[in-house]
Amino acid sequence: MPLWIPALKAALPYVASVVGSAIPAFTARKDQARANDLIAQQIAELQQAVTANAGSIRLLAQQLENALKAVEQGGDALERNLSESRELLARHERLATQREQAYAQMRRALRQTRWLALGAVAVAVLALALALRPA
């Protein structure tokens, strides 16, 4: 039997523990390098997402600004329409008041005309009675 086999058998448990301790150190570097690459990739993705979000926020802000301008213009148009409607309503109220006054005057004139007609009929009947009276 070769001389190095018993030495190898005696050193094998120590070699296993040394190798077991050394292997994670070597693989850790690879894993750490992979982790660093992964972290760098995630950071790049996050930066892209932040840039995309900033662009979306700008677009939304522009759309909101346009919407607010449209709402303000619509509000101005509604205020003008409301003002015009109030003016028309006031005009129609004045016209209605004038029509009511004219109607009241017509009713008074009609009453007066009826009384005059009644008086004229009475005078005509009296005149007829006088004319037909035997002499």
C-alpha positions in Angstrom: 0.0 0.0 0.0 1.3 3.4 -0.8 2.5 5.5 1.9 0.3 8.5 1.2 -3.0 6.6 1.6 -2.9 6.5 5.4 -1.8 10.1 5.5 -4.7 11.0 3.2 -7.1 9.0 5.4 -5.9 10.9 8.4 -6.1 14.3 6.7 -9.4 13.7 4.9 -11.7 14.9 7.7 -9.7 18.1 8.0 -9.5 18.5 4.2 -13.3 18.1 4.0 -13.8 20.8 6.6 -11.3 23.1 5.0 -12.8 22.6 1.6 -16.3 22.9 3.1 -15.3 26.3 4.5 -13.5 27.4 1.4 -16.1 26.5 -1.2 -18.8 29.0 0.2 -16.2 31.7 0.0 -15.6 31.0 -3.7 -19.2 30.6 -4.5 -20.2 33.6 -2.4 -18.1 35.7 -4.7 -20.0 34.3 -7.7 -23.3 34.7 -5.9 -22.4 38.1 -4.7 -21.4 39.1 -8.3 -24.8 37.7 -9.4 -26.5 39.6 -6.6 -24.7 42.8 -7.6 -25.7 42.3 -11.2 -29.3 41.6 -10.1 -29.3 44.7 -7.9 -27.9 46.8 -10.7 -30.5 45.4 -13.1 -33.3 46.1 -10.6 -31.9 49.7 -10.0 -31.9 50.2 -13.8 -35.5 48.9 -14.0 -36.6 51.2 -11.2 -35.0 54.2 -12.9 -36.8 53.3 -16.1 -40.1 53.0 -14.2 -39.5 56.3 -12.4 -38.7 58.0 -15.7 -41.9 56.4 -17.3 -43.9 57.5 -14.3 -42.6 61.1 -14.5 -43.6 61.2 -18.2 -47.1 59.8 -17.3 -47.4 62.4 -14.5 -46.5 65.2 -16.9 -49.1 63.9 -19.4 -51.7 63.7 -16.7 -50.9 67.2 -15.4 -51.3 68.5 -19.0 -54.6 66.7 -19.4 -55.8 68.0 -16.0 -54.8 71.5 -17.0 -56.7 71.2 -20.3 -59.7 69.8 -18.4 -59.6 72.7 -15.9 -59.4 75.2 -18.7 -62.4 73.6 -20.4 -64.3 73.6 -17.1 -63.5 77.3 -16.6 -64.6 78.1 -20.1 -67.8 76.2 -19.6 -68.4 78.0 -16.3 -67.9 81.3 -18.0 -70.4 80.3 -20.8 -72.9 79.2 -18.2 -72.5 82.5 -16.3 -73.1 84.4 -19.5 -76.2 82.3 -20.3 -77.5 82.7 -16.8 -77.0 86.5 -17.0 -78.8 86.6 -20.4 -81.6 84.4 -19.0 -82.0 86.7 -16.0 -82.2 89.7 -18.3 -84.8 88.0 -20.5 -86.8 87.0 -17.4 -86.8 90.5 -16.2 -87.9 91.7 -19.6 -90.7 89.2 -19.8 -91.8 90.1 -16.2 -92.0 93.8 -17.3 -94.0 92.8 -20.4 -96.3 90.6 -18.3 -96.9 93.5 -15.9 -97.7 95.8 -18.9 -100.1 93.3 -20.3 -101.8 92.9 -17.0 -102.2 96.7 -16.7 -103.5 96.9 -20.3 -106.0 94.1 -19.6 -107.2 95.9 -16.4 -107.7 99.1 -18.4 -109.7 97.1 -21.1 -111.9 95.6 -18.4 -112.6 99.1 -17.0 -113.3 100.4 -20.5 -115.6 97.4 -21.2 -117.5 98.0 -17.9 -117.9 101.7 -18.8 -119.0 100.8 -22.3 -121.6 98.3 -21.0 -123.0 101.1 -18.7 -123.1 103.5 -21.5 -124.8 100.9 -23.8 -127.3 100.2 -21.0 -127.9 103.9 -20.7 -128.3 104.3 -24.4 -130.8 101.4 -24.5 -132.7 103.0 -21.7 -132.8 106.4 -23.5 -133.8 104.7 -26.7 -136.6 102.8 -25.0 -137.7 106.1 -23.3 -137.6 107.9 -26.6 -139.6 105.1 -28.3 -142.1 105.2 -25.5 -142.5 108.9 -25.9 -142.8 108.7 -29.6 -145.4 106.0 -29.5 -147.5 107.7 -26.8 -150.9 108.6 -27.9 -151.3 112.2 -28.2 
